[in-house]
Every structure is written in C-alpha cells, then in structure tokens.
Amino acid sequence: MKKSISMALAFITAVTLTAGSSSVLADDTSTTASSTTSSSTTTDAKDFQEHKTKILKHISDRLTKIQQIQACVQAANDPQSMKACKPHRHKHHDHDTNG
C-alpha cells in the first residue's frame, strides 16, 4: 500500500515536471515565431486559410459518410442488412467463400 502511494506520488511529480518544461519550450518557440517578416506572414496566412478550408471540407465529407452509415445501421433489421451498410474495402477478408 505504501509502495503504491509512493509510486503514484513519483508519477505525479514526473508528470508535473514534464508539463512545466513543455510550457517553457512553448514560450521559447513563440518568440521565434513572432520574428517573421510581414510579407511572409500574409502568404502564410493565405496558405493557412486554404489549408484550413481543405481540412474542414475533408472532415465534413467524412462526417457525412459516417452519418449515412449510422442511419443505415439504425435501419438494419438483420445482420446481413447491417453488413451491407459498410462494405469491406478488402475483398480477401470474405469468410463466406469456400476455399
């Protein structure tokens, strides 16, 4: 029991020290990032917005597919109809064939 408590305290201390050193490193990188020129900042901001838009569209597309699968599973009345909701991408995993 005492050993468990000692180990827990040691773990908490290690985590606390690691978290503290991470925040110091974050402060160091923020000062470096603020020293960029204004011309590259506008290009970076445009690239960032384009990238952000692309990522958000990708997420939206994935969410739509997941919601379609969810609706299909909710409507399924038997295992075979549920299996049809999301076909496997790899055909070689088909266990229904003989051979």
MOPAC internal coordinates of N, CA, C and O (Angstrom, degrees):
PM7 1SCF
backbone

  N    0.0000 0     0.00 0     0.00 0    0    0    0
  C    1.4479 1     0.00 0     0.00 0    1    0    0
  C    1.5295 1   109.93 1     0.00 0    2    1    0
  O    1.2310 1   120.39 1   131.57 1    3    2    1
  N    1.3400 1   116.87 1   -48.43 1    3    2    1
  C    1.4588 1   120.36 1   179.71 1    5    3    2
  C    1.5211 1   110.59 1   -64.60 1    6    5    3
  O    1.2310 1   120.92 1   142.74 1    7    6    5
  N    1.3498 1   115.84 1   -37.26 1    7    6    5
  C    1.4492 1   119.80 1   179.79 1    9    7    6
  C    1.5294 1   110.28 1   -65.46 1   10    9    7
  O    1.2310 1   120.08 1   141.02 1   11   10    9
  N    1.3148 1   117.45 1   -38.98 1   11   10    9
  C    1.4673 1   121.45 1   178.18 1   13   11   10
  C    1.5165 1   111.08 1   -63.01 1   14   13   11
  O    1.2310 1   120.72 1   137.17 1   15   14   13
  N    1.3208 1   116.22 1   -42.83 1   15   14   13
  C    1.4641 1   120.17 1   179.10 1   17   15   14
  C    1.5180 1   110.29 1   -64.95 1   18   17   15
  O    1.2310 1   120.40 1   137.94 1   19   18   17
  N    1.3325 1   116.84 1   -42.06 1   19   18   17
  C    1.4657 1   120.37 1   179.01 1   21   19   18
  C    1.5233 1   111.15 1   -62.91 1   22   21   19
  O    1.2310 1   120.70 1   138.99 1   23   22   21
  N    1.3259 1   116.27 1   -41.01 1   23   22   21
  C    1.4616 1   120.06 1   179.67 1   25   23   22
  C    1.5278 1   110.30 1   -66.83 1   26   25   23
  O    1.2310 1   120.38 1   140.87 1   27   26   25
  N    1.3168 1   116.88 1   -39.13 1   27   26   25
  C    1.4671 1   120.81 1   179.04 1   29   27   26
  C    1.5231 1   110.33 1   -64.45 1   30   29   27
  O    1.2310 1   120.29 1   136.52 1   31   30   29
  N    1.3150 1   117.04 1   -43.48 1   31   30   29
  C    1.4653 1   120.63 1   178.52 1   33   31   30
  C    1.5201 1   111.32 1   -63.48 1   34   33   31
  O    1.2310 1   120.58 1   139.50 1   35   34   33
  N    1.3205 1   116.49 1   -40.50 1   35   34   33
  C    1.4620 1   120.24 1   178.84 1   37   35   34
  C    1.5266 1   110.33 1   -63.81 1   38   37   35
  O    1.2310 1   120.47 1   139.38 1   39   38   37
  N    1.3193 1   116.71 1   -40.62 1   39   38   37
  C    1.4562 1   121.12 1   178.94 1   41   39   38
  C    1.5251 1   110.71 1   -64.48 1   42   41   39
  O    1.2310 1   120.26 1   133.44 1   43   42   41
  N    1.3064 1   117.10 1   -46.56 1   43   42   41
  C    1.4617 1   121.67 1  -179.68 1   45   43   42
  C    1.5328 1   110.44 1   -61.19 1   46   45   43
  O    1.2310 1   120.71 1   138.66 1   47   46   45
  N    1.3301 1   116.24 1   -41.34 1   47   46   45
  C    1.4571 1   120.49 1   178.60 1   49   47   46
  C    1.5220 1   110.60 1   -63.47 1   50   49   47
  O    1.2310 1   120.35 1   136.37 1   51   50   49
  N    1.3287 1   116.93 1   -43.63 1   51   50   49
  C    1.4621 1   120.85 1  -179.96 1   53   51   50
  C    1.5192 1   110.81 1   -63.74 1   54   53   51
  O    1.2310 1   120.41 1   137.74 1   55   54   53
  N    1.3230 1   116.81 1   -42.26 1   55   54   53
  C    1.4627 1   120.42 1   179.34 1   57   55   54
  C    1.5273 1   110.59 1   -64.53 1   58   57   55
  O    1.2310 1   120.64 1   138.31 1   59   58   57
  N    1.3232 1   116.38 1   -41.69 1   59   58   57
  C    1.4580 1   120.76 1   179.89 1   61   59   58
  C    1.5198 1   110.84 1   -63.67 1   62   61   59
  O    1.2310 1   120.18 1   137.05 1   63   62   61
  N    1.3183 1   117.26 1   -42.95 1   63   62   61
  C    1.4629 1   120.65 1   179.60 1   65   63   62
  C    1.5221 1   110.85 1   -66.22 1   66   65   63
  O    1.2310 1   120.27 1   140.64 1   67   66   65
  N    1.3219 1   117.09 1   -39.36 1   67   66   65
  C    1.4602 1   121.02 1   179.06 1   69   67   66
  C    1.5129 1   110.22 1   -65.65 1   70   69   67
  O    1.2310 1   120.02 1   136.71 1   71   70   69
  N    1.3124 1   117.56 1   -43.29 1   71   70   69
  C    1.4646 1   120.66 1   179.40 1   73   71   70
  C    1.5198 1   110.55 1   -63.68 1   74   73   71
  O    1.2310 1   119.92 1   141.14 1   75   74   73
  N    1.2973 1   117.76 1   -38.86 1   75   74   73
  C    1.4607 1   121.36 1   178.68 1   77   75   74
  C    1.5109 1   111.68 1   -64.90 1   78   77   75
  O    1.2310 1   119.71 1   138.54 1   79   78   77
  N    1.3196 1   118.16 1   -41.46 1   79   78   77
  C    1.4564 1   120.24 1  -179.85 1   81   79   78
  C    1.5189 1   110.93 1   -70.68 1   82   81   79
  O    1.2310 1   119.64 1   150.62 1   83   82   81
  N    1.3321 1   118.29 1   -29.38 1   83   82   81
  C    1.4591 1   120.98 1   177.63 1   85   83   82
  C    1.5168 1   110.60 1   -66.67 1   86   85   83
  O    1.2310 1   119.97 1   141.45 1   87   86   85
  N    1.3247 1   117.66 1   -38.55 1   87   86   85
  C    1.4576 1   119.34 1   179.96 1   89   87   86
  C    1.5208 1   111.28 1   -68.96 1   90   89   87
  O    1.2310 1   119.98 1   148.03 1   91   90   89
  N    1.3225 1   117.65 1   -31.97 1   91   90   89
  C    1.4608 1   120.84 1   176.74 1   93   91   90
  C    1.5183 1   109.22 1   -66.57 1   94   93   91
  O    1.2310 1   119.96 1   137.48 1   95   94   93
  N    1.3272 1   117.67 1   -42.52 1   95   94   93
  C    1.4550 1   120.98 1   178.13 1   97   95   94
  C    1.5186 1   110.78 1   -64.46 1   98   97   95
  O    1.2310 1   120.02 1   142.47 1   99   98   97
  N    1.3106 1   117.57 1   -37.53 1   99   98   97
  C    1.4599 1   120.84 1   178.69 1  101   99   98
  C    1.5190 1   110.03 1   -63.56 1  102  101   99
  O    1.2310 1   119.62 1   141.32 1  103  102  101
  N    1.3232 1   118.34 1   -38.68 1  103  102  101
  C    1.4579 1   121.54 1   178.15 1  105  103  102
  C    1.5243 1   110.75 1   -64.17 1  106  105  103
  O    1.2310 1   120.10 1   140.75 1  107  106  105
  N    1.3387 1   117.42 1   -39.25 1  107  106  105
  C    1.4516 1   120.91 1  -179.99 1  109  107  106
  C    1.5177 1   111.32 1   -64.87 1  110  109  107
  O    1.2310 1   119.46 1   139.06 1  111  110  109
  N    1.3103 1   118.63 1   -40.94 1  111  110  109
  C    1.4562 1   121.09 1  -177.82 1  113  111  110
  C    1.5145 1   111.47 1   -73.29 1  114  113  111
  O    1.2310 1   119.68 1   151.63 1  115  114  113
  N    1.3139 1   118.21 1   -28.37 1  115  114  113
  C    1.4618 1   119.43 1  -179.40 1  117  115  114
  C    1.5212 1   111.03 1   -68.86 1  118  117  115
  O    1.2310 1   119.20 1   146.36 1  119  118  117
  N    1.3218 1   119.13 1   -33.64 1  119  118  117
  C    1.4543 1   120.52 1   178.46 1  121  119  118
  C    1.5223 1   110.43 1   -70.64 1  122  121  119
  O    1.2310 1   119.76 1   146.08 1  123  122  121
  N    1.3122 1   118.06 1   -33.92 1  123  122  121
  C    1.4601 1   121.62 1   177.40 1  125  123  122
  C    1.5173 1   110.17 1   -68.56 1  126  125  123
  O    1.2310 1   120.28 1   138.62 1  127  126  125
  N    1.3115 1   117.07 1   -41.38 1  127  126  125
  C    1.4572 1   120.84 1  -178.40 1  129  127  126
  C    1.5196 1   112.03 1   -66.50 1  130  129  127
  O    1.2310 1   119.58 1   150.12 1  131  130  129
  N    1.3208 1   118.42 1   -29.88 1  131  130  129
  C    1.4568 1   120.78 1  -177.69 1  133  131  130
  C    1.5202 1   112.75 1   -77.05 1  134  133  131
  O    1.2310 1   119.24 1   173.57 1  135  134  133
  N    1.3237 1   119.05 1    -6.43 1  135  134  133
  C    1.4556 1   121.53 1  -177.66 1  137  135  134
  C    1.5228 1   112.80 1   -93.32 1  138  137  135
  O    1.2310 1   119.30 1  -165.41 1  139  138  137
  N    1.3465 1   118.94 1    14.59 1  139  138  137
  C    1.4632 1   120.65 1   178.77 1  141  139  138
  C    1.5137 1   110.20 1   -77.00 1  142  141  139
  O    1.2310 1   120.80 1   -21.25 1  143  142  141
  N    1.3418 1   116.08 1   158.75 1  143  142  141
  C    1.4621 1   120.29 1  -179.87 1  145  143  142
  C    1.5207 1   110.62 1   -79.81 1  146  145  143
  O    1.2310 1   120.71 1   -19.85 1  147  146  145
  N    1.3293 1   116.25 1   160.15 1  147  146  145
  C    1.4611 1   119.97 1  -175.87 1  149  147  146
  C    1.5208 1   112.12 1   -70.87 1  150  149  147
  O    1.2310 1   119.40 1   147.98 1  151  150  149
  N    1.3454 1   118.75 1   -32.02 1  151  150  149
  C    1.4661 1   120.33 1  -179.73 1  153  151  150
  C    1.5218 1   111.45 1   -67.09 1  154  153  151
  O    1.2310 1   120.25 1   139.15 1  155  154  153
  N    1.3150 1   117.12 1   -40.85 1  155  154  153
  C    1.4635 1   119.05 1   177.86 1  157  155  154
  C    1.5248 1   110.97 1   -73.29 1  158  157  155
  O    1.2310 1   120.18 1   155.04 1  159  158  157
  N    1.3201 1   117.26 1   -24.96 1  159  158  157
  C    1.4569 1   121.13 1   178.87 1  161  159  158
  C    1.5240 1   110.76 1   -66.55 1  162  161  159
  O    1.2310 1   120.11 1   138.69 1  163  162  161
  N    1.3368 1   117.39 1   -41.31 1  163  162  161
  C    1.4638 1   119.29 1  -179.97 1  165  163  162
  C    1.5234 1   111.07 1   -68.22 1  166  165  163
  O    1.2310 1   120.16 1   141.46 1  167  166  165
  N    1.3341 1   117.30 1   -38.54 1  167  166  165
  C    1.4580 1   121.16 1   176.18 1  169  167  166
  C    1.5149 1   110.08 1   -65.91 1  170  169  167
  O    1.2310 1   120.64 1   136.09 1  171  170  169
  N    1.3153 1   116.39 1   -43.91 1  171  170  169
  C    1.4540 1   120.65 1   178.69 1  173  171  170
  C    1.5211 1   111.04 1   -62.62 1  174  173  171
  O    1.2310 1   120.37 1   140.75 1  175  174  173
  N    1.3261 1   116.90 1   -39.25 1  175  174  173
  C    1.4631 1   120.71 1   179.82 1  177  175  174
  C    1.5238 1   110.36 1   -65.17 1  178  177  175
  O    1.2310 1   120.33 1   139.21 1  179  178  177
  N    1.3356 1   116.98 1   -40.79 1  179  178  177
  C    1.4639 1   120.58 1   178.28 1  181  179  178
  C    1.5281 1   110.24 1   -65.35 1  182  181  179
  O    1.2310 1   120.50 1   133.35 1  183  182  181
  N    1.3344 1   116.66 1   -46.65 1  183  182  181
  C    1.4651 1   120.82 1   178.05 1  185  183  182
  C    1.5210 1   111.07 1   -60.46 1  186  185  183
  O    1.2310 1   120.99 1   139.99 1  187  186  185
  N    1.3274 1   115.71 1   -40.01 1  187  186  185
  C    1.4532 1   120.40 1   178.91 1  189  187  186
  C    1.5240 1   110.67 1   -61.82 1  190  189  187
  O    1.2310 1   120.32 1   133.18 1  191  190  189
  N    1.3296 1   116.99 1   -46.82 1  191  190  189
  C    1.4642 1   120.66 1  -179.06 1  193  191  190
  C    1.5259 1   111.44 1   -63.09 1  194  193  191
  O    1.2310 1   120.30 1   139.39 1  195  194  193
  N    1.3325 1   117.04 1   -40.61 1  195  194  193
  C    1.4688 1   120.57 1   177.73 1  197  195  194
  C    1.5224 1   110.73 1   -63.62 1  198  197  195
  O    1.2310 1   120.95 1   136.04 1  199  198  197
  N    1.3181 1   115.79 1   -43.96 1  199  198  197
  C    1.4631 1   120.66 1   179.34 1  201  199  198
  C    1.5309 1   110.49 1   -64.63 1  202  201  199
  O    1.2310 1   121.02 1   137.24 1  203  202  201
  N    1.3114 1   115.66 1   -42.76 1  203  202  201
  C    1.4595 1   121.02 1  -179.95 1  205  203  202
  C    1.5357 1   110.31 1   -61.79 1  206  205  203
  O    1.2310 1   120.45 1   136.11 1  207  206  205
  N    1.3201 1   116.75 1   -43.89 1  207  206  205
  C    1.4649 1   121.34 1   178.92 1  209  207  206
  C    1.5235 1   110.93 1   -61.80 1  210  209  207
  O    1.2310 1   120.91 1   137.41 1  211  210  209
  N    1.3298 1   115.87 1   -42.59 1  211  210  209
  C    1.4663 1   120.64 1   179.56 1  213  211  210
  C    1.5352 1   110.70 1   -63.98 1  214  213  211
  O    1.2310 1   120.00 1   135.90 1  215  214  213
  N    1.3115 1   117.61 1   -44.10 1  215  214  213
  C    1.4698 1   122.10 1   179.22 1  217  215  214
  C    1.5266 1   110.59 1   -63.24 1  218  217  215
  O    1.2310 1   120.30 1   135.30 1  219  218  217
  N    1.3269 1   117.03 1   -44.70 1  219  218  217
  C    1.4638 1   120.45 1  -179.80 1  221  219  218
  C    1.5245 1   111.77 1   -63.83 1  222  221  219
  O    1.2310 1   119.82 1   142.54 1  223  222  221
  N    1.3452 1   117.94 1   -37.46 1  223  222  221
  C    1.4585 1   120.51 1   176.56 1  225  223  222
  C    1.5219 1   110.30 1   -65.29 1  226  225  223
  O    1.2310 1   120.54 1   137.70 1  227  226  225
  N    1.3254 1   116.57 1   -42.30 1  227  226  225
  C    1.4644 1   120.80 1   178.85 1  229  227  226
  C    1.5360 1   110.41 1   -61.16 1  230  229  227
  O    1.2310 1   120.31 1   136.23 1  231  230  229
  N    1.3165 1   117.01 1   -43.77 1  231  230  229
  C    1.4642 1   121.40 1   178.50 1  233  231  230
  C    1.5244 1   110.29 1   -62.71 1  234  233  231
  O    1.2310 1   120.69 1   136.29 1  235  234  233
  N    1.3206 1   116.28 1   -43.71 1  235  234  233
  C    1.4622 1   121.03 1   179.45 1  237  235  234
  C    1.5271 1   110.94 1   -61.27 1  238  237  235
  O    1.2310 1   120.30 1   137.00 1  239  238  237
  N    1.3249 1   117.04 1   -43.00 1  239  238  237
  C    1.4650 1   121.10 1   177.86 1  241  239  238
  C    1.5265 1   111.32 1   -61.55 1  242  241  239
  O    1.2310 1   120.70 1   136.23 1  243  242  241
  N    1.3281 1   116.26 1   -43.77 1  243  242  241
  C    1.4645 1   120.11 1   179.17 1  245  243  242
  C    1.5191 1   111.12 1   -64.66 1  246  245  243
  O    1.2310 1   120.40 1   138.68 1  247  246  245
  N    1.3451 1   116.84 1   -41.32 1  247  246  245
  C    1.4632 1   120.07 1   178.49 1  249  247  246
  C    1.5263 1   111.16 1   -61.89 1  250  249  247
  O    1.2310 1   120.24 1   139.49 1  251  250  249
  N    1.3220 1   117.15 1   -40.51 1  251  250  249
  C    1.4605 1   121.14 1   178.36 1  253  251  250
  C    1.5246 1   110.54 1   -60.26 1  254  253  251
  O    1.2310 1   120.50 1   134.10 1  255  254  253
  N    1.3316 1   116.64 1   -45.90 1  255  254  253
  C    1.4686 1   120.32 1   178.73 1  257  255  254
  C    1.5220 1   111.17 1   -62.27 1  258  257  255
  O    1.2310 1   120.24 1   137.25 1  259  258  257
  N    1.3189 1   117.14 1   -42.75 1  259  258  257
  C    1.4587 1   121.18 1   179.91 1  261  259  258
  C    1.5298 1   110.50 1   -63.63 1  262  261  259
  O    1.2310 1   120.21 1   139.09 1  263  262  261
  N    1.3301 1   117.21 1   -40.91 1  263  262  261
  C    1.4635 1   120.33 1   179.15 1  265  263  262
  C    1.5295 1   111.13 1   -66.40 1  266  265  263
  O    1.2310 1   120.02 1   144.94 1  267  266  265
  N    1.3407 1   117.58 1   -35.06 1  267  266  265
  C    1.4612 1   120.58 1   176.05 1  269  267  266
  C    1.5261 1   110.88 1   -65.79 1  270  269  267
  O    1.2310 1   120.56 1   137.83 1  271  270  269
  N    1.3168 1   116.54 1   -42.17 1  271  270  269
  C    1.4668 1   120.79 1   178.01 1  273  271  270
  C    1.5218 1   109.85 1   -64.51 1  274  273  271
  O    1.2310 1   120.51 1   137.43 1  275  274  273
  N    1.3257 1   116.62 1   -42.57 1  275  274  273
  C    1.4621 1   121.13 1   179.56 1  277  275  274
  C    1.5273 1   110.77 1   -60.20 1  278  277  275
  O    1.2310 1   119.90 1   134.47 1  279  278  277
  N    1.3145 1   117.80 1   -45.53 1  279  278  277
  C    1.4654 1   121.32 1   179.41 1  281  279  278
  C    1.5209 1   110.52 1   -63.30 1  282  281  279
  O    1.2310 1   120.19 1   140.20 1  283  282  281
  N    1.3098 1   117.24 1   -39.80 1  283  282  281
  C    1.4608 1   121.69 1   178.44 1  285  283  282
  C    1.5234 1   111.00 1   -62.61 1  286  285  283
  O    1.2310 1   120.35 1   134.04 1  287  286  285
  N    1.3193 1   116.93 1   -45.96 1  287  286  285
  C    1.4647 1   121.50 1  -179.93 1  289  287  286
  C    1.5255 1   110.31 1   -64.41 1  290  289  287
  O    1.2310 1   120.15 1   139.45 1  291  290  289
  N    1.3211 1   117.31 1   -40.55 1  291  290  289
  C    1.4594 1   120.50 1   179.05 1  293  291  290
  C    1.5245 1   111.40 1   -63.66 1  294  293  291
  O    1.2310 1   120.30 1   147.06 1  295  294  293
  N    1.3253 1   117.02 1   -32.94 1  295  294  293
  C    1.4613 1   121.31 1  -179.09 1  297  295  294
  C    1.5263 1   112.90 1   -84.76 1  298  297  295
  O    1.2310 1   119.87 1   167.45 1  299  298  297
  N    1.3212 1   117.85 1   -12.55 1  299  298  297
  C    1.4638 1   121.25 1  -176.48 1  301  299  298
  C    1.5304 1   111.11 1   -65.86 1  302  301  299
  O    1.2310 1   121.79 1   -39.90 1  303  302  301
  N    1.3506 1   114.18 1   140.10 1  303  302  301
  C    1.4655 1   120.46 1   179.63 1  305  303  302
  C    1.5153 1   113.66 1  -111.09 1  306  305  303
  O    1.2310 1   120.51 1   171.18 1  307  306  305
  N    1.3167 1   116.63 1    -8.82 1  307  306  305
  C    1.4596 1   120.30 1   179.44 1  309  307  306
  C    1.5290 1   108.67 1  -153.05 1  310  309  307
  O    1.2310 1   120.69 1   -14.08 1  311  310  309
  N    1.3285 1   116.28 1   165.92 1  311  310  309
  C    1.4791 1   119.31 1  -177.01 1  313  311  310
  C    1.5254 1   113.78 1   -58.90 1  314  313  311
  O    1.2310 1   120.23 1   144.48 1  315  314  313
  N    1.3257 1   117.17 1   -35.52 1  315  314  313
  C    1.4608 1   119.13 1  -177.48 1  317  315  314
  C    1.5307 1   111.59 1   -69.43 1  318  317  315
  O    1.2310 1   120.51 1   140.20 1  319  318  317
  N    1.3265 1   116.64 1   -39.80 1  319  318  317
  C    1.4693 1   118.08 1   178.18 1  321  319  318
  C    1.5246 1   110.90 1   -69.94 1  322  321  319
  O    1.2310 1   120.24 1   147.90 1  323  322  321
  N    1.3335 1   117.14 1   -32.10 1  323  322  321
  C    1.4629 1   119.82 1   176.59 1  325  323  322
  C    1.5273 1   110.53 1   -69.33 1  326  325  323
  O    1.2310 1   120.71 1   142.40 1  327  326  325
  N    1.3215 1   116.25 1   -37.60 1  327  326  325
  C    1.4657 1   120.37 1   179.24 1  329  327  326
  C    1.5291 1   110.32 1   -63.86 1  330  329  327
  O    1.2310 1   120.57 1   148.39 1  331  330  329
  N    1.3163 1   116.52 1   -31.61 1  331  330  329
  C    1.4683 1   120.70 1  -179.86 1  333  331  330
  C    1.5240 1   112.28 1   -71.53 1  334  333  331
  O    1.2310 1   120.30 1   165.14 1  335  334  333
  N    1.3185 1   117.03 1   -14.86 1  335  334  333
  C    1.4663 1   120.21 1  -179.10 1  337  335  334
  C    1.5162 1   113.06 1   -64.99 1  338  337  335
  O    1.2310 1   120.76 1   145.06 1  339  338  337
  N    1.3012 1   116.16 1   -34.94 1  339  338  337
  C    1.4547 1   119.63 1  -179.67 1  341  339  338
  C    1.5178 1   108.91 1  -141.21 1  342  341  339
  O    1.2310 1   120.78 1   -89.97 1  343  342  341
  N    1.3117 1   116.10 1    90.03 1  343  342  341
  C    1.4669 1   118.82 1  -179.46 1  345  343  342
  C    1.5244 1   111.59 1   -64.58 1  346  345  343
  O    1.2310 1   121.11 1   -32.51 1  347  346  345
  N    1.3132 1   115.48 1   147.49 1  347  346  345
  C    1.4689 1   120.39 1   179.12 1  349  347  346
  C    1.5156 1   109.36 1   -71.31 1  350  349  347
  O    1.2310 1   121.13 1   -36.31 1  351  350  349
  N    1.3142 1   115.45 1   143.69 1  351  350  349
  C    1.4633 1   120.08 1   178.74 1  353  351  350
  C    1.5254 1   111.30 1   -76.33 1  354  353  351
  O    1.2310 1   120.58 1   150.31 1  355  354  353
  N    1.3190 1   116.49 1   -29.69 1  355  354  353
  C    1.4632 1   121.04 1  -176.58 1  357  355  354
  C    1.5196 1   108.31 1  -101.55 1  358  357  355
  O    1.2310 1   120.65 1   -68.40 1  359  358  357
  N    1.3071 1   116.37 1   111.60 1  359  358  357
  C    1.4636 1   121.42 1  -177.66 1  361  359  358
  C    1.5194 1   112.71 1   -70.78 1  362  361  359
  O    1.2310 1   119.76 1   158.92 1  363  362  361
  N    1.3311 1   118.07 1   -21.08 1  363  362  361
  C    1.4628 1   120.64 1  -176.46 1  365  363  362
  C    1.5300 1   111.99 1   -73.47 1  366  365  363
  O    1.2310 1   119.31 1   173.83 1  367  366  365
  N    1.3305 1   118.92 1    -6.17 1  367  366  365
  C    1.4570 1   121.12 1   177.49 1  369  367  366
  C    1.5234 1   112.58 1   -90.31 1  370  369  367
  O    1.2310 1   119.97 1  -172.45 1  371  370  369
  N    1.3225 1   117.65 1     7.55 1  371  370  369
  C    1.4486 1   121.88 1  -177.73 1  373  371  370
  C    1.5297 1   109.15 1   -70.21 1  374  373  371
  O    1.2310 1   120.86 1   -63.18 1  375  374  373
  N    1.3265 1   115.97 1   116.82 1  375  374  373
  C    1.4660 1   121.32 1  -177.04 1  377  375  374
  C    1.5271 1   111.95 1   -93.15 1  378  377  375
  O    1.2310 1   119.51 1   177.19 1  379  378  377
  N    1.3097 1   118.54 1    -2.81 1  379  378  377
  C    1.4570 1   121.69 1  -176.59 1  381  379  378
  C    1.5165 1   113.00 1   -83.73 1  382  381  379
  O    1.2310 1   119.34 1   164.38 1  383  382  381
  N    1.3360 1   118.87 1   -15.62 1  383  382  381
  C    1.4579 1   121.25 1  -178.08 1  385  383  382
  C    1.5068 1   110.83 1   -84.52 1  386  385  383
  O    1.2310 1   121.09 1   -29.27 1  387  386  385
  N    1.3068 1   115.52 1   150.73 1  387  386  385
  C    1.4739 1   120.78 1   176.32 1  389  387  386
  C    1.5217 1   108.42 1   -92.46 1  390  389  387
  O    1.2310 1   120.45 1   -47.09 1  391  390  389
  N    1.3418 1   116.75 1   132.91 1  391  390  389
  C    1.4488 1   117.35 1   176.55 1  393  391  390
  C    1.4201 1   111.26 1   145.86 1  394  393  391
  O    1.2310 1   120.10 1   180.00 1  395  394  393

